């Protein structure tokens, strides 16, 4: 299972990029429609909050792009160090909370009406969270099950 998560964390952003690349000449192959539809299940895909390349909107917004681009780094790190002691497992939650702070700040600024973060700011703020999500998912999948109770 951990290996599959690492592969998926690498494959998904590559698939998103390939869908954009395939649409750059105005064509809409059926598989790209499936990718955009799948991405719409987890992302609002608002045009003003999404990157565009060669006039083609990315299948996910800038924030999701940051999450998906960083997740492979965290997943690969967890895979690389999967055999290390699991004494630090409880700290992973705190690292996850800390990694969410930049994204939470951009959301807070927006929701409080203090400003409108740029797409680049949204994507950059999501990088730490994306990496930690990838790390925690792979690390959790690689850990032996804990007894309940």
C-alpha positions as CSV (number, residue, x, y, z in Angstrom):
1,X,0.0,0.0,0.0
2,X,2.7,2.6,0.8
3,X,4.4,2.0,-2.6
4,X,1.0,2.5,-4.3
5,X,0.6,5.8,-2.5
6,X,4.0,7.0,-3.5
7,X,3.3,6.1,-7.2
8,X,-0.1,7.8,-7.0
9,X,1.3,10.9,-5.5
10,X,3.8,11.2,-8.4
11,X,1.3,10.1,-11.0
12,X,-1.6,12.4,-10.2
13,X,0.3,15.7,-10.8
14,X,1.9,14.3,-13.9
15,X,-1.6,13.3,-15.2
16,X,-2.9,16.8,-14.4
17,X,0.0,18.4,-16.4
18,X,-0.5,16.0,-19.3
19,X,-4.1,16.9,-19.5
20,X,-3.2,20.6,-19.7
21,X,-0.6,19.9,-22.3
22,X,-3.0,17.8,-24.4
23,X,-5.5,20.6,-24.4
24,X,-3.1,23.4,-25.4
25,X,-4.0,23.2,-29.1
26,X,-7.7,23.3,-28.5
27,X,-8.2,19.6,-28.6
28,X,-10.2,17.9,-25.9
29,X,-9.3,14.2,-25.9
30,X,-11.8,12.1,-23.9
31,X,-9.2,11.1,-21.3
32,X,-8.6,14.8,-20.4
33,X,-12.3,15.3,-19.9
34,X,-12.2,12.4,-17.4
35,X,-9.2,14.0,-15.6
36,X,-10.9,17.4,-15.4
37,X,-14.1,15.7,-14.2
38,X,-12.3,13.7,-11.5
39,X,-10.4,16.8,-10.4
40,X,-13.7,18.7,-10.1
41,X,-14.8,16.2,-7.4
42,X,-12.1,17.6,-5.0
43,X,-11.5,21.1,-6.3
44,X,-13.8,24.1,-7.2
45,X,-11.7,24.8,-10.4
46,X,-12.6,28.5,-10.3
47,X,-10.9,30.2,-13.3
48,X,-9.7,33.2,-11.3
49,X,-8.1,31.0,-8.7
50,X,-6.5,28.6,-11.2
51,X,-3.3,28.8,-13.1
52,X,-3.4,28.7,-16.9
53,X,-0.8,27.6,-19.4
54,X,-1.0,28.6,-23.0
55,X,-4.5,29.7,-22.3
56,X,-5.6,26.4,-20.8
57,X,-6.9,26.4,-17.3
58,X,-5.3,23.8,-15.0
59,X,-7.6,21.0,-13.8
60,X,-7.2,22.2,-10.2
61,X,-6.9,25.5,-8.5
62,X,-3.7,27.1,-7.4
63,X,-4.0,25.9,-3.8
64,X,-4.7,22.3,-4.9
65,X,-1.8,22.6,-7.4
66,X,0.6,23.4,-4.5
67,X,-0.8,20.4,-2.5
68,X,-0.4,18.0,-5.4
69,X,3.0,19.2,-6.5
70,X,4.5,18.9,-3.0
71,X,2.8,15.6,-2.0
72,X,5.3,13.4,-3.9
73,X,8.2,15.0,-1.9
74,X,6.6,14.1,1.4
75,X,5.6,10.6,0.1
76,X,9.1,9.9,-1.1
77,X,10.6,11.1,2.2
78,X,8.3,8.8,4.1
79,X,9.1,5.9,1.8
80,X,12.8,6.5,2.1
81,X,12.8,6.6,5.9
82,X,10.0,4.0,6.5
83,X,12.2,1.7,8.4
84,X,13.2,4.2,11.0
85,X,11.8,4.2,14.5
86,X,8.2,5.1,14.8
87,X,8.7,6.8,18.1
88,X,8.0,10.1,16.3
89,X,4.6,9.1,15.0
90,X,2.8,11.3,17.5
91,X,4.8,14.3,16.4
92,X,3.5,13.8,12.8
93,X,0.2,15.4,13.9
94,X,2.0,18.5,15.2
95,X,4.0,18.7,12.0
96,X,0.8,18.4,10.0
97,X,-0.8,21.2,12.0
98,X,2.3,23.4,11.6
99,X,2.4,22.7,7.8
100,X,-1.2,23.9,7.6
101,X,-0.5,27.3,9.0
102,X,0.5,29.1,5.8
103,X,-2.6,27.8,4.0
104,X,-4.8,28.7,7.0
105,X,-3.3,32.2,6.9
106,X,-4.2,32.7,3.2
107,X,-7.7,31.5,3.9
108,X,-8.0,33.8,6.9
109,X,-6.8,36.8,5.0
110,X,-9.4,36.1,2.3
111,X,-12.3,35.2,4.5
112,X,-11.8,38.3,6.7
113,X,-11.7,40.5,3.7
114,X,-8.2,41.7,4.4
115,X,-7.0,40.9,0.8
116,X,-7.0,38.5,-2.0
117,X,-4.0,36.3,-2.1
118,X,-2.5,35.7,-5.5
119,X,-2.6,32.3,-7.1
120,X,1.2,32.0,-6.6
121,X,0.8,32.8,-2.9
122,X,-2.0,30.2,-2.6
123,X,0.2,27.6,-4.3
124,X,3.3,28.4,-2.3
125,X,1.4,28.4,1.0
126,X,0.0,24.9,0.2
127,X,3.4,23.4,-0.4
128,X,4.3,22.5,3.2
129,X,0.8,21.0,3.8
130,X,1.0,19.0,0.6
131,X,4.4,17.6,1.6
132,X,3.2,16.7,5.1
133,X,0.0,15.0,3.8
134,X,2.1,12.9,1.5
135,X,4.5,12.0,4.3
136,X,1.8,11.2,6.9
137,X,-0.3,9.1,4.4
138,X,2.7,6.9,3.4
139,X,4.1,6.7,6.9
140,X,0.7,5.7,8.3
141,X,0.2,3.1,5.5
142,X,3.7,1.7,6.2
143,X,3.2,1.4,9.9
144,X,2.1,-1.8,11.6
145,X,-1.5,-1.6,12.9
146,X,-1.8,-0.4,16.5
147,X,-3.9,-2.3,19.0
148,X,-7.2,-0.6,19.9
149,X,-7.6,0.5,23.4
